């Protein structure tokens, strides 16, 4: 079970939103490298439009990148840039050390 799923369970149990859409996207991509927006929408409680808007913002900020696959520029997958991946590695390590 990835971090996103753990936080989802906590949100459901507490009946409160704990994460921003940006955090949800980053955690999803950390746990699921190279995924399509549709995959993220299926796992998210945010709308497709909201996720798409934040994907564009995170891409413009250089935090995530999109890669074409199957030689078709319309079919893309998203992944974290190396720096963002490292930051999340450090965060995951800090969370594990607290337990």
C-alpha positions as CSV (number, residue, x, y, z in Angstrom):
1,X,0.0,0.0,0.0
2,X,1.4,3.4,-1.0
3,X,1.4,6.6,0.9
4,X,-1.5,8.0,-1.1
5,X,-3.7,5.0,-0.1
6,X,-2.7,5.3,3.5
7,X,-3.7,9.0,3.5
8,X,-6.9,8.2,1.7
9,X,-7.9,5.8,4.5
10,X,-7.1,8.4,7.1
11,X,-9.2,11.0,5.2
12,X,-12.1,8.6,5.0
13,X,-12.0,7.7,8.7
14,X,-11.7,11.3,9.8
15,X,-14.1,12.6,7.1
16,X,-11.7,15.5,6.4
17,X,-9.4,16.4,3.5
18,X,-5.8,16.2,4.6
19,X,-3.9,16.8,1.3
20,X,-3.9,19.4,-1.4
21,X,-4.3,18.3,-5.0
22,X,-0.6,19.0,-5.6
23,X,0.4,16.7,-2.8
24,X,-1.9,14.0,-4.0
25,X,-0.4,14.1,-7.5
26,X,3.2,14.0,-6.2
27,X,2.5,11.1,-3.8
28,X,0.7,9.2,-6.6
29,X,3.6,9.7,-9.0
30,X,6.1,8.7,-6.3
31,X,4.3,5.4,-5.7
32,X,3.3,4.9,-9.4
33,X,6.1,6.1,-11.7
34,X,5.1,7.0,-15.3
35,X,1.3,7.0,-15.1
36,X,-1.4,8.6,-17.2
37,X,-3.8,11.3,-15.9
38,X,-6.6,8.8,-16.2
39,X,-4.8,6.6,-13.6
40,X,-4.5,9.5,-11.3
41,X,-8.1,10.5,-11.7
42,X,-9.2,6.9,-10.9
43,X,-7.3,7.1,-7.6
44,X,-8.2,10.6,-6.7
45,X,-11.2,12.3,-5.1
46,X,-10.5,15.4,-7.2
47,X,-12.2,16.0,-10.6
48,X,-10.4,15.4,-13.9
49,X,-10.4,19.1,-14.6
50,X,-8.8,20.0,-11.3
51,X,-6.1,17.3,-11.7
52,X,-5.4,18.4,-15.2
53,X,-5.0,22.1,-14.1
54,X,-2.6,21.1,-11.3
55,X,-0.6,18.8,-13.6
56,X,-0.1,21.7,-16.0
57,X,1.1,23.9,-13.1
58,X,3.5,21.2,-11.7
59,X,4.8,20.7,-15.2
60,X,5.4,24.4,-15.8
61,X,7.1,24.6,-12.4
62,X,9.5,21.8,-13.5
63,X,8.4,19.4,-10.7
64,X,7.0,16.8,-13.0
65,X,7.6,16.0,-16.7
66,X,5.5,14.3,-19.3
67,X,6.9,11.7,-21.6
68,X,5.3,10.6,-24.9
69,X,4.9,6.9,-25.4
70,X,4.0,4.6,-28.4
71,X,5.4,7.4,-30.7
72,X,2.2,9.3,-30.3
73,X,2.5,12.9,-28.9
74,X,-1.1,12.8,-27.6
75,X,-0.4,9.8,-25.4
76,X,1.7,10.9,-22.4
77,X,2.7,9.6,-19.0
78,X,3.9,11.8,-16.1
79,X,6.8,11.3,-13.8
80,X,8.6,13.2,-11.1
81,X,11.8,15.0,-12.0
82,X,14.9,13.7,-10.2
83,X,15.0,16.5,-7.6
84,X,11.3,16.0,-6.6
85,X,11.8,12.3,-6.4
86,X,14.7,12.8,-4.0
87,X,12.7,15.2,-1.8
88,X,9.9,12.6,-1.6
89,X,12.5,9.9,-0.8
90,X,13.7,12.1,2.1
91,X,10.1,12.7,3.3
92,X,9.3,9.0,3.2
93,X,12.5,8.3,5.2
94,X,11.5,10.9,7.7
95,X,8.0,9.4,8.1
96,X,9.5,5.9,8.6
97,X,11.9,7.2,11.3
98,X,9.0,8.7,13.3
99,X,7.2,5.4,13.6
